Amino acid sequence: MKRSVKVEIFGHEYILKAENEDSHIQRVADFVDGKMKEVSVSTNSKSVTNIAILAALNIADEYLQIKEERERVEAKARDLSRLLDTSL
C-alpha cells in the first residue's frame, strides 16, 4: 500500500507516494538534496532546473559506474565458477 511521505529537497517540500519505508524515502530525498547542494556550490548557476539536471547527471554517472563495476565482478565470478566446476 502506498503511503504519502513529506520530504524537503533543495528548499522545496514534496509529498511522495511510495511503498517503501519512510526512512528509505527520506534517505533517497536526502541523497538528492545533497547532490543538488554539491552542484549548487560548484557551479555559478542559480537555476534550480539546471542544478537539478546537473545533479541528475552526476547521480546517473555514479550509478552507471557502479553498475558497470558490478557487471565486471559478476562476469569474473561466473568465470571463476566455471573454472572451479571444470577442475573438480
C-alpha positions as a Markdown table, in Angstrom:
| # | Residue | x | y | z |
|---|---|---|---|---|
| 1 | Met | 0.0 | 0.0 | 0.0 |
| 2 | Lys | 1.4 | 3.4 | -1.0 |
| 3 | Arg | 1.8 | 6.0 | 1.7 |
| 4 | Ser | 2.5 | 9.7 | 1.4 |
| 5 | Val | 5.8 | 10.9 | 2.8 |
| 6 | Lys | 6.7 | 14.6 | 3.0 |
| 7 | Val | 10.3 | 15.4 | 2.2 |
| 8 | Glu | 12.4 | 18.5 | 1.5 |
| 9 | Ile | 14.8 | 18.8 | -1.4 |
| 10 | Phe | 16.8 | 21.9 | -2.1 |
| 11 | Gly | 14.4 | 24.1 | -0.1 |
| 12 | His | 11.2 | 22.7 | -1.6 |
| 13 | Glu | 8.7 | 20.4 | 0.1 |
| 14 | Tyr | 7.4 | 17.4 | -1.9 |
| 15 | Ile | 4.8 | 14.8 | -1.0 |
| 16 | Leu | 6.0 | 11.5 | -2.3 |
| 17 | Lys | 3.8 | 8.4 | -2.6 |
| 18 | Ala | 5.7 | 5.2 | -2.2 |
| 19 | Glu | 5.5 | 1.6 | -0.8 |
| 20 | Asn | 9.0 | 1.8 | 0.7 |
| 21 | Glu | 9.6 | 2.6 | 4.3 |
| 22 | Asp | 9.5 | 6.2 | 5.2 |
| 23 | Ser | 13.2 | 6.1 | 6.3 |
| 24 | His | 14.2 | 4.8 | 2.9 |
| 25 | Ile | 12.3 | 7.5 | 1.1 |
| 26 | Gln | 13.9 | 10.1 | 3.4 |
| 27 | Arg | 17.4 | 8.7 | 2.7 |
| 28 | Val | 16.7 | 9.0 | -1.1 |
| 29 | Ala | 15.5 | 12.6 | -0.7 |
| 30 | Asp | 18.5 | 13.5 | 1.5 |
| 31 | Phe | 20.8 | 12.0 | -1.1 |
| 32 | Val | 19.2 | 14.0 | -4.0 |
| 33 | Asp | 19.2 | 17.1 | -1.8 |
| 34 | Gly | 22.9 | 16.6 | -1.0 |
| 35 | Lys | 23.8 | 16.2 | -4.7 |
| 36 | Met | 21.9 | 19.3 | -5.6 |
| 37 | Lys | 23.7 | 21.3 | -2.8 |
| 38 | Glu | 27.1 | 19.9 | -4.1 |
| 39 | Val | 26.3 | 21.1 | -7.6 |
| 40 | Ser | 25.0 | 24.4 | -6.4 |
| 41 | Val | 28.3 | 25.1 | -4.6 |
| 42 | Ser | 30.4 | 24.0 | -7.6 |
| 43 | Thr | 28.6 | 26.0 | -10.2 |
| 44 | Asn | 27.5 | 29.6 | -10.7 |
| 45 | Ser | 24.0 | 28.6 | -11.8 |
| 46 | Lys | 21.1 | 29.9 | -9.8 |
| 47 | Ser | 18.6 | 28.0 | -11.9 |
| 48 | Val | 17.0 | 25.2 | -9.9 |
| 49 | Thr | 16.3 | 23.4 | -13.1 |
| 50 | Asn | 20.0 | 23.5 | -14.2 |
| 51 | Ile | 21.1 | 22.4 | -10.7 |
| 52 | Ala | 18.6 | 19.5 | -10.8 |
| 53 | Ile | 19.7 | 18.4 | -14.2 |
| 54 | Leu | 23.4 | 18.5 | -13.3 |
| 55 | Ala | 22.7 | 16.6 | -10.1 |
| 56 | Ala | 20.7 | 14.0 | -12.0 |
| 57 | Leu | 23.7 | 13.6 | -14.4 |
| 58 | Asn | 26.1 | 13.2 | -11.5 |
| 59 | Ile | 23.8 | 10.6 | -9.9 |
| 60 | Ala | 23.4 | 8.8 | -13.3 |
| 61 | Asp | 27.2 | 8.8 | -13.8 |
| 62 | Glu | 27.8 | 7.3 | -10.4 |
| 63 | Tyr | 25.1 | 4.7 | -10.9 |
| 64 | Leu | 26.4 | 3.6 | -14.3 |
| 65 | Gln | 30.0 | 3.3 | -13.0 |
| 66 | Ile | 28.8 | 1.1 | -10.1 |
| 67 | Lys | 26.6 | -0.9 | -12.4 |
| 68 | Glu | 29.5 | -1.5 | -14.8 |
| 69 | Glu | 31.8 | -2.5 | -12.0 |
| 70 | Arg | 29.2 | -4.9 | -10.7 |
| 71 | Glu | 28.8 | -6.5 | -14.1 |
| 72 | Arg | 32.6 | -6.9 | -14.3 |
| 73 | Val | 32.7 | -8.6 | -10.9 |
| 74 | Glu | 29.7 | -10.8 | -11.8 |
| 75 | Ala | 31.5 | -11.9 | -15.0 |
| 76 | Lys | 34.7 | -12.7 | -13.1 |
| 77 | Ala | 32.7 | -14.7 | -10.6 |
| 78 | Arg | 31.0 | -16.7 | -13.4 |
| 79 | Asp | 34.4 | -17.3 | -15.0 |
| 80 | Leu | 35.8 | -18.5 | -11.7 |
| 81 | Ser | 32.8 | -20.7 | -11.0 |
| 82 | Arg | 33.2 | -22.3 | -14.4 |
| 83 | Leu | 36.9 | -22.8 | -13.8 |
| 84 | Leu | 36.2 | -24.4 | -10.5 |
| 85 | Asp | 33.5 | -26.7 | -12.0 |
| 86 | Thr | 35.9 | -27.9 | -14.7 |
| 87 | Ser | 38.7 | -28.6 | -12.2 |
| 88 | Leu | 36.6 | -30.6 | -9.8 |
